[in-house]
Amino acid sequence: MAEEYEEYLATSAGYDSDASEADTDDELKEAFAAGLLKPGMNYEGGEKKVAKNNVAAMRQKLEGMKNKLTWIERLDLTNAPAPLAPELAYKADLHGKERTNRAKQDGKKLEEDVVHNDFKREMLFYRQAQAAVLEAIPRLQSMQVATRRPEDYFAQMAKTDQHMNKIRAKLLSKEQEQERAAKITKLRELKKYGKKVQVEVQQKRLKEKKEMMDEMKKMRKGKGGNMDFLEKNPGMSGEKSGGKVGGGRVEQRRNAKDKKFGFGGKKRDVKKNDRKSTDDVSDFRPGQKNRVGAKKGSRVKLASARPGKGKRQKMKNKKS
């Protein structure tokens, strides 16, 4: 199959077996479309490599790599994991239940191997390191080796200042973006609340105005009416126009109109004579006809008689 592939490339694109670098993507696509590329051709001889676990060779290599150094230079430890704390055991139990439920929902088989359990795998690393620390610290202290960092300790950072400045700028930008989003959310909520309050105030004003108009209609029709809305809305009694309630100019006008027109009640036939007014002749004074401002016991000139209609017309024509 490999020979056919080489012949195909040589005839189609002038391919030389000694210059494999001349292969292009187009040629590979054409060979795959023609069925000349098969699985396993990337191995020599067309056979798949078999992985070998040569333990003896690896141990021999390990022995060759070992240096006969003291433990203080190696700091290697071989120990079992530290005991699991109660709170970590509780978290591990919850994580196991979640994995079991997830596996049931997905319809898959639960992998019990620790390699497939992220939580247990990381927990083993943590417990292994914890046990190593518990064993190494007393051993170092017995050898008079300081295990605490001095206050004046200085170590060069692995990352450059330029890289750290980029990280700092990115964190600052992210924090500002979060603050901006939170502020926008708060303003949106305040706007919604303000609009709600504004609508409630408008509805309240419309309701008060409607009640006031209803009371005014009742007063005009002479059906009574309640004047309490003037107390609830002081602006209706003259405060908006600058008047003083109780003794100001607005109050005087109000009293004059009340005296003239009244507070409602009967308005028709108010000036019509009744029996009592017809029988009352106390104001009648004979001989005082056409007198102006006549008083008892005073001499008053008679008012000049009004000219007739024809005479008034002639006088009007003369003026024009």
TAFENBEL-V966408 format. One record per run of one state. SS is the DSSP state (helix for helix, strand for strand, loop for the rest). FROM is the first residue (numbers start at 1). TO is the last residue. Records with the same first field share a line. If there is no record, write none. Layout:
# TAFENBEL-V966408
SS: FROM-TO + FROM-TO
This chain:
# TAFENBEL-V966408
loop: 1-1 + 14-19 + 23-24 + 35-43 + 47-54 + 66-70 + 75-85 + 107-113 + 117-117 + 143-160 + 221-227 + 233-233 + 238-248 + 262-274 + 280-290 + 292-301 + 303-308 + 320-320
helix: 2-13 + 20-22 + 25-34 + 44-46 + 55-65 + 71-74 + 86-106 + 114-116 + 118-142 + 161-220 + 228-232 + 234-237 + 249-261 + 275-279 + 309-319
strand: 291-291 + 302-302
